[in-house]
């Protein structure tokens, strides 16, 4: 389980990225990289980390399902994910 502070940091980064997305796109189109550097660092969408929606775990993230590999495995073995069969884990 991820710390609440880490989850909150990701939420803050997402808000900043959404806030500055249009300005960032405009500055890139103009080629004004000096002004682009003056924007907050956390406003860059690259700085966001994919996290599991259930546990907040950053590693082993499966983009299709939005969860980490451990949670996926637990849910699949309980039959909570339709269409997934346990072959040999």
Secondary structure, DSSP 8 states (H G I E B T S, - for coil): ---HHHHHHHHHHHHHHHHHHHHHHHHHHHT-HHHHHTS-GGGSGGG-----TTT---SSEETTTTEEHHHHHHHHHTT-STT------
